[in-house]
Amino acid sequence: MNNITHIELAHKHLSSVVMHTPLQLNSNLSSLHQANIYLKREDLQPVRSYKLRGAYNMISHLSEVEKCRGVVCASAGNHAQGFAYSCEKLGINGVVFMPRVTPRQKIQQTKRFGKDKISIRWTGDP
């Protein structure tokens, strides 16, 4: 399978989950670099990050046996949220390993996105 085929397959899997987000001209950066600098507005995604794309695409390609076993990730932030959202959307149980020092907001958002499909395990020194 060539790269274009992989990209097209990923696009197909993601089209029902991610939004098409706009490019937005950033006047400060454009002025600073004397160029037209556009930023991709991935903060408009359901989990406010592009991390959803990789997590959902990877999980959605697992075999049925792998999906039944569940999935794990280690993250203290945006990837954990994309992972949790993907688990909930796909109906797959997941475990998120988070450092004990993870900010409360990231923990709450991860739980909110994953609902009853994820559990959090703490790791590292307090």
SVG drawing of the C-alpha trace seen along z (x, -y; Angstrom):
<svg xmlns="http://www.w3.org/2000/svg" viewBox="-20 -43 31 55">
<polyline fill="none" stroke="black" stroke-width="0.4" points="0.0,0.0 1.5,-3.4 1.5,-6.6 -1.4,-8.1 -3.6,-5.0 -2.7,-5.2 -3.6,-8.9 -6.9,-8.3 -7.8,-5.4 -7.0,-7.6 -9.2,-10.4 -12.0,-7.9 -11.7,-6.7 -11.4,-10.2 -14.1,-12.0 -16.9,-11.1 -14.9,-12.1 -12.7,-15.2 -13.8,-18.6 -12.3,-20.3 -10.6,-23.1 -9.6,-26.4 -6.3,-28.0 -6.2,-31.4 -3.9,-34.3 -1.8,-35.2 -1.0,-38.9 1.6,-39.0 3.7,-36.1 3.2,-37.4 4.5,-40.8 7.4,-39.4 8.6,-37.2 7.4,-39.4 5.4,-36.7 1.8,-35.4 1.8,-33.0 -1.3,-30.8 -2.1,-28.6 -4.2,-25.5 -7.0,-25.8 -6.9,-22.3 -8.0,-23.8 -11.5,-23.7 -11.5,-19.9 -13.8,-18.1 -10.7,-17.5 -9.1,-20.9 -6.1,-19.2 -4.8,-17.4 -3.9,-14.5 -7.3,-13.0 -6.4,-12.2 -3.5,-9.8 -5.3,-8.2 -8.5,-7.5 -6.8,-6.4 -4.6,-3.9 -7.3,-2.5 -9.8,-2.2 -7.4,0.0 -7.0,2.6 -8.3,6.1 -11.4,7.2 -9.3,9.4 -7.1,6.4 -10.1,4.2 -11.6,6.7 -8.3,6.8 -8.5,3.0 -5.9,0.4 -3.5,-1.6 -1.6,-4.9 0.7,-7.0 0.0,-10.8 -0.6,-13.7 -2.5,-15.8 -3.8,-16.2 -3.0,-12.7 -4.8,-11.2 -7.9,-13.3 -7.8,-12.2 -7.3,-8.6 -10.2,-8.7 -12.5,-10.3 -11.5,-7.6 -12.2,-4.8 -15.6,-6.1 -16.5,-6.7 -15.4,-3.3 -16.7,-1.4 -13.3,-0.1 -12.0,0.1 -8.8,-1.8 -6.3,-2.6 -4.5,-5.9 -1.3,-5.9 -0.8,-9.4 2.0,-11.0 0.9,-11.8 1.6,-15.5 -0.9,-15.7 -2.9,-19.0 -6.5,-18.5 -8.0,-20.0 -6.3,-17.4 -7.5,-14.6 -11.1,-15.9 -11.2,-16.4 -9.8,-12.9 -12.5,-11.4 -15.1,-13.5 -14.1,-12.4 -13.7,-8.7 -16.8,-8.4 -17.1,-4.8 -14.7,-3.4 -11.4,-4.5 -9.7,-4.2 -6.7,-6.2 -3.7,-4.7 -1.2,-6.9 2.5,-6.4 5.7,-8.2 6.8,-9.9 4.4,-12.3"/>
</svg>
